[in-house]
Amino acid sequence: MRYVPDRTGRFSQRPHYKPEELDRECENIIAGFLKQRYGSEDYPVSTDDLTVLIERDTAVADCVPHHSIGFGRAPLAPADCGCTSGPAASGERKPLMPSPPGPPMTLGNMRSLGVRLLAVTCELCHHEAVLPADRWPDEVLVSTFQPRMACTCCGIVGADARPNWREMQASGNWRTDPGAPFT
C-alpha cells in the first residue's frame, strides 16, 4: 500500500492498493471474522455473515469519531472502546440511510451553490474531464448527463457526472461550518 494524492480534493492523500494487496487484506479481514465468529474459516461466506461484519464495523465507526478502521487494523468492539454514549454504546443500530434523499440536483441548484462545472469520470477507464454547464438551462438535472457522456479516451458511453465541488473549494466558497453564509 502507498499513499497517493487525492484528486477529489476531500483529502490530501488516500491509500492506494495494488489488486493483489487489496485481495490479501480482504481475505485477512474475512478470515479473522470467521475465526472469531465460528472458530474456523468456512467458505463460501454467507450474506448474513457479510452483513454482520459490515454492521459490526459500522457500529464501531459510529461509536467515536477517532476510531480508526481500515485494512490491517482490528476494530475495537463497541464494549471495548470505552464509549458511554451513542448508538454503539446503547446497542442501537444506525439505519443505512438515516433520512430520505432530497430532490435531484438541477443545474440551477448547482449554480446557486457557486459551481458552474461538471466533473465527469469514465466508469471504465476512470478518465476525468471537466464540462462547463453554462449552455444548458437551470431546470436540467445533473443526472441526465451521465448516460450521455462519451469518454474521449476509451469511447465508452456512460460516465459519472456530478457538480465539480473542487471549483467551489477553490473559489473560497467552501464552508466548513454548514450554518455560515457564503463569502
Secondary structure as the mmCIF struct_conf table of DSSP 4:
data_model
#
loop_
_struct_conf.conf_type_id
_struct_conf.id
_struct_conf.beg_label_comp_id
_struct_conf.beg_label_asym_id
_struct_conf.beg_label_seq_id
_struct_conf.end_label_comp_id
_struct_conf.end_label_asym_id
_struct_conf.end_label_seq_id
STRN STRN1 ARG A 2 PRO A 5
TURN_TY1_P TURN_TY1_P1 ARG A 7 THR A 8
BEND BEND1 GLY A 9 ARG A 10
BEND BEND2 SER A 12 SER A 12
STRN STRN2 GLN A 13 HIS A 16
HELX_RH_AL_P HELX_RH_AL_P1 PRO A 19 TYR A 38
BEND BEND3 GLY A 39 SER A 40
BEND BEND4 TYR A 43 PRO A 44
HELX_LH_PP_P HELX_LH_PP_P1 VAL A 45 SER A 46
HELX_RH_AL_P HELX_RH_AL_P2 THR A 47 CYS A 63
TURN_TY1_P TURN_TY1_P2 PRO A 65 HIS A 66
TURN_TY1_P TURN_TY1_P3 PHE A 71 GLY A 72
HELX_LH_PP_P HELX_LH_PP_P2 ALA A 74 ALA A 77
HELX_RH_3T_P HELX_RH_3T_P1 PRO A 78 ASP A 80
BEND BEND5 CYS A 81 CYS A 81
BEND BEND6 SER A 85 GLY A 86
HELX_RH_AL_P HELX_RH_AL_P3 PRO A 87 SER A 90
TURN_TY1_P TURN_TY1_P4 GLY A 91 GLY A 91
BEND BEND7 LEU A 96 SER A 99
HELX_LH_PP_P HELX_LH_PP_P3 PRO A 103 MET A 105
STRN STRN3 THR A 106 THR A 106
HELX_RH_AL_P HELX_RH_AL_P4 LEU A 107 SER A 112
TURN_TY1_P TURN_TY1_P5 LEU A 113 GLY A 114
STRN STRN4 LEU A 117 CYS A 122
TURN_TY1_P TURN_TY1_P6 GLU A 123 CYS A 125
STRN STRN5 GLU A 128 PRO A 132
TURN_TY1_P TURN_TY1_P7 ASP A 134 ARG A 135
BEND BEND8 TRP A 136 TRP A 136
TURN_TY1_P TURN_TY1_P8 ASP A 138 GLU A 139
BEND BEND9 VAL A 140 VAL A 140
STRN STRN6 LEU A 141 LEU A 141
HELX_RH_3T_P HELX_RH_3T_P2 VAL A 142 ARG A 148
STRN STRN7 ALA A 150 ALA A 150
TURN_TY1_P TURN_TY1_P9 THR A 152 CYS A 154
STRN STRN8 VAL A 157 VAL A 157
STRN STRN9 ALA A 159 PRO A 163
HELX_RH_AL_P HELX_RH_AL_P5 TRP A 165 ALA A 170
TURN_TY1_P TURN_TY1_P10 SER A 171 GLY A 172
BEND BEND10 THR A 176 ASP A 177
TURN_TY1_P TURN_TY1_P11 PRO A 178 GLY A 179
BEND BEND11 ALA A 180 ALA A 180
HELX_LH_PP_P HELX_LH_PP_P4 PRO A 181 PHE A 182
#
